Amino acid sequence: MTRRILSLLIVGILTIILLYLSRFWVFDLWARTGLFGIAELRPDGGLLARWLRGTPLAPFELLIWACGVFIILTWAQKLSDKIAKR
């Protein structure tokens, strides 16, 4: 039971992080100065678009985000499987 709750908590945190990296973040939960005073973590999300701005990869931001999410979730599943075997 606690393993399931911990897994759901980790998936929830991972989902929030991946959503914040995307253009789909719609929440303004902290001040314009940035989360914990870090100016790069502005409340409007879209970090990947900001990182790719000015590069030839900028038009492919959504595709890069989707591939990255797939890879991260695959790694998380493999890690979860390894931990569950123990």
MOLINJO-V536045 format. One line per field, one symbol per residue. ss: DSSP state (a for helix, b for strand, c for the rest). phi: phi as a letter, one per 20 degrees, with the letter a starting at -180 (. if undefined). psi: psi as a letter, one per 20 degrees, with the letter a starting at -180 (. if undefined). A space follows every 10 residues. Layout:
ss=???
phi=???
psi=???
//
This chain:
ss=caaaaaaaaa aaaaaaaaaa accccccccc ccccaaaccc ccccccaaaa aacccccaaa aaaaaaaaaa aaaaaaaaaa aaaaac
phi=.fffffffff ffffffffff feeefdedeb fffoflneff effemmffff fegndfegfd gffffffffg ffffffffff ffffff
psi=ghhgggghgg hgghggghhh hrijpjpnir riiqpkjohi mqijbkgghh hipiriihik ghgggggggg gghgghgggg ghhhh.
//
